[in-house]
Amino acid sequence: MVYFFCGKVNLKNVTGIEVQADVCEMAKRSIMLNNLKNKFQIVNGDIKNIKELVEPESFDAVVTNPPYKRKNSGVTNESYTKLIARHEILCNLQDVIKAAFFALKEKGSFYMIHRPERIVDIMHAMRENRIEPKIIRFIQPKEGKKPNLVLVKGVKYGNPFLQVPEPLIVYNIDGSYTDEIKKIYGINKGE
């Protein structure tokens, strides 16, 4: 993931924040194995303590894939590591967006991937924290299937104007990636 993220965009410096020490160590190994130590750093910390982890208004963009499920909802995983990653055990949506607001420069961009059933919570929390929703794009596994993910972009202190482009469809009927996904992943059409 780290390699893909740094390789797809010409980023000068990326800082990741991870609350779980073992996951943080795994990310650090990935950074080293992919020769990204001059470009990517990972910090073991809790975003609820964001003021101790980063300087205020020091980031152009924040990208997050927060826990999707509310605490005590849905099927819970026996693995504590996965439970924390999937459920709002150590942080919730409000914590994530509040931390993003603190870290973002004025007019900085906020990007989140989440579940469609949480869209009202997401919009409410973003507006409450002065990050204006600008784009919502639903992701469908296949044509005709319900969206199972949503991509959201917001701008700190942005003006109200929301775009809802066509859904992003991941797979063709035959199970192959759609042309748009191939383009995103940098896969040649002939492969």
C-alpha positions in Angstrom: 0.0 0.0 0.0 2.8 2.4 1.0 4.7 1.7 -2.3 1.5 2.1 -4.4 0.5 5.4 -2.7 4.0 7.0 -3.1 4.5 5.6 -6.6 1.2 6.9 -8.0 1.5 10.5 -7.0 4.6 12.7 -7.0 4.6 13.3 -3.3 7.5 15.0 -1.5 6.8 13.9 2.0 4.1 11.6 3.5 3.4 11.1 7.2 1.3 8.2 8.3 -0.2 7.9 11.8 -1.0 4.5 13.1 -2.3 3.7 16.6 -1.4 0.0 16.7 2.3 -0.5 17.4 2.6 -3.8 15.5 0.9 -2.4 12.4 3.1 0.7 12.6 6.2 -1.6 12.7 4.9 -3.5 9.7 4.5 -0.3 7.8 8.0 0.8 8.7 9.3 -2.4 7.3 7.4 -1.9 4.1 8.8 1.7 3.8 12.3 0.3 4.2 11.8 -2.6 1.7 10.5 -0.2 -0.9 13.2 2.4 -0.4 10.8 5.1 0.7 12.5 6.2 3.9 13.3 9.6 2.5 9.8 10.2 1.4 7.5 8.4 3.9 7.5 8.3 7.7 5.1 6.5 10.0 4.3 7.7 13.5 2.9 5.4 16.2 0.3 7.5 17.9 -3.4 8.2 18.6 -5.0 10.8 16.3 -7.0 12.0 19.3 -3.7 13.4 20.5 -3.0 15.0 17.1 -1.6 18.1 18.7 1.3 16.1 20.1 2.0 14.3 16.8 2.1 17.0 14.0 2.3 20.8 13.7 -1.1 22.6 13.2 -2.0 23.4 9.6 1.1 21.7 8.2 -0.5 19.3 5.6 -1.7 20.0 2.1 -3.8 16.8 2.1 -5.1 14.2 4.6 -6.0 10.8 3.3 -7.9 8.4 5.6 -9.5 5.0 5.6 -11.0 5.0 9.1 -12.9 2.3 10.9 -16.2 1.8 9.1 -18.4 0.3 11.8 -19.7 2.0 15.0 -18.6 0.4 18.2 -20.8 -2.7 19.1 -22.3 -3.0 15.6 -22.0 -5.5 12.9 -20.0 -8.7 13.0 -17.0 -8.3 15.3 -13.6 -9.9 14.5 -11.8 -12.1 17.0 -8.5 -10.5 16.0 -8.1 -7.4 18.2 -5.9 -5.8 15.5 -8.7 -6.2 12.9 -11.4 -5.2 15.4 -9.6 -1.9 16.0 -9.1 -1.3 12.2 -12.8 -2.1 11.4 -14.8 -0.8 14.4 -14.7 2.6 16.2 -13.0 1.2 19.2 -10.1 3.6 19.7 -11.4 6.5 17.6 -14.6 7.4 15.8 -15.5 9.4 12.7 -15.6 12.7 14.6 -12.1 12.1 16.0 -10.7 11.4 12.5 -12.3 14.5 10.9 -11.3 16.7 13.9 -7.7 15.6 13.5 -7.8 16.2 9.8 -9.0 19.8 10.4 -6.1 20.4 12.8 -3.5 19.1 10.4 -4.8 20.7 7.2 -3.6 24.0 5.8 -6.4 26.4 4.8 -8.0 25.1 1.6 -6.2 21.8 2.2 -7.9 18.6 0.8 -9.4 15.8 2.8 -9.9 12.4 1.2 -11.8 9.5 2.8 -13.0 6.1 1.8 -15.9 4.8 3.8 -19.2 2.9 3.7 -22.2 4.4 2.0 -24.4 3.7 5.0 -22.3 6.3 7.0 -22.6 9.1 4.4 -24.9 11.2 6.6 -22.6 10.9 9.6 -19.6 11.8 7.3 -21.3 14.9 5.8 -22.4 16.1 9.3 -19.0 15.6 10.9 -17.2 17.3 8.0 -19.4 20.4 8.1 -19.3 20.5 11.9 -15.5 20.6 11.6 -15.4 23.2 8.7 -14.3 20.7 6.0 -16.7 21.3 3.2 -17.8 18.2 1.2 -16.9 18.8 -2.5 -17.1 15.3 -4.2 -18.9 12.1 -3.3 -18.3 9.2 -5.6 -19.8 5.8 -4.9 -17.9 2.6 -5.8 -19.8 -0.4 -7.1 -18.1 -3.8 -7.3 -19.9 -4.5 -10.6 -22.5 -2.8 -12.9 -26.0 -3.2 -11.4 -24.6 -3.9 -7.9 -25.2 -1.6 -4.9 -22.3 0.6 -4.0 -20.2 -0.9 -1.2 -17.8 2.0 -0.7 -17.9 5.8 -1.1 -15.0 8.2 -1.8 -15.4 11.6 -0.3 -13.3 14.7 -0.9 -13.6 17.8 1.2 -11.8 21.2 1.5 -11.0 23.0 4.7 -12.9 26.2 4.8 -14.3 25.4 1.3 -17.3 27.0 -0.2 -20.5 24.9 -0.6 -20.7 23.0 -3.9 -21.0 19.3 -4.0 -20.4 17.1 -7.1 -21.6 13.5 -7.4 -19.9 11.9 -10.5 -20.9 8.6 -12.0 -20.2 5.6 -9.8 -16.7 4.0 -10.1 -17.3 0.4 -11.2 -14.5 -2.0 -10.2 -15.2 -5.2 -12.2 -16.6 -6.0 -15.6 -19.2 -8.8 -15.8 -16.4 -11.3 -16.6 -14.6 -10.4 -13.4 -11.8 -8.4 -15.1 -11.0 -4.8 -14.0 -12.9 -2.0 -15.8 -10.8 0.4 -18.0 -11.1 3.1 -15.3 -9.7 0.8 -12.6 -6.9 -0.3 -15.0 -6.0 3.4 -15.6 -6.0 4.1 -11.8 -3.7 1.1 -11.1 -1.6 1.8 -14.2 -2.4 -1.5 -15.8 -2.0 -1.6 -19.6 -5.1 -2.5 -21.5 -3.2 -5.3 -23.3 -2.4 -7.1 -20.0 
